[in-house]
Amino acid sequence: MTVHDIPLASFFQRVVDPLIIMGMLYVCTTVLGQPFTGYSLVLMILAFFIWSLACQYINPYRTWRSGRMLLFARDIFACWAMAVLLLWLIGVASGLSFKYDPQVMVLWFVATPLVLLGSHLLASLFDSGAARDQSLRSVVLVGANDVSVRFATTL
C-alpha cells in the first residue's frame, strides 16, 4: 500500500463509483431513447445505497489497494451482482419492476461493472509511477542522543 492509494481508493469508493453507477443508468436510458422518469430517479437513489451496502460486505477496494487487479475485478463483479440481485428483489416485491424497460436494465446491468472496472484501471495507470514506488513507512525514535540523531539521518 502506498501513500497515494489510500486517498484515491477512498475518493473512488465514496464519490466516483456512485456517480458512475447513477450516470450509467441515465446514459443507458438516453442511448436507448427511453424517457428518464421519476421511477428512474428512484432506481438511481436505490442503486446508490445498495451499492454502498454491497461494498461494505465484499470490500473490493482492499484488493485494489494491494494491487491485485484480477481479484479486484472479481470483487467489483460480485458487488454489482449483489446490488443487481437486491434491486431486482426490491422491484419484484414492490411491484414496480414493470415500470422499467428491460433493454435499459440489461444494458445498465452489463455495462456498469465494465465502466467501473475501466475507471479504476485508468486511475491506476494515471497514478504517478514515482509515488507508487514509495512505500508508506512509519518510524518512532525514542530518545534524543547522538545515536538516535545518526539513526534518524540514515533513515
PyMOL commands that set and color helices and strands:
alter all, ss='L'
color gray80, all
select helices_A, chain A and resi 5-31+38-58+61-66+69-94+97-99+102-126+129-133+146-154
alter helices_A, ss='H'
color red, helices_A
deselect
rebuild
show_as cartoon
